[in-house]
Amino acid sequence: MAPLRTTLRARLTLLYVSLLSIVLVLYAASTSIFLWQGLLGEMDLSLERDLETVENLIALTPDGSIAVNTGDQEGVLLLEVEKFCICFQQ
């Protein structure tokens, strides 16, 4: 059987399709990485804001319970420490 001979046109087409495929894969990967990093940064900022809000609302009382400030001076809820130990340990 004779070896398969390809034309110059077919080889150039294959080369250009391969180069275009490589460029598209690199573009998709770099875009995905860029968007992933942005998403992680936004999530970190959101978690930090939520943590600061919770830290400002919670205070320990002298008897060992947790006081949650509801916004007015008379409406302070006293909760047992055991209910929140699991949340704060993680």
VENNORGI-V875124 format. One record per run of one state. SS is the DSSP state (a for helix, b for strand, c for the rest). FROM is the first residue (numbers start at 1). TO is the last residue. Records with the same first field share a line. If there is no record, write none. Layout:
SS = FROM-TO + FROM-TO
This chain:
c = 1-7 + 61-65 + 70-75 + 80-80 + 90-90
a = 8-57 + 81-89
b = 58-60 + 66-69 + 76-79
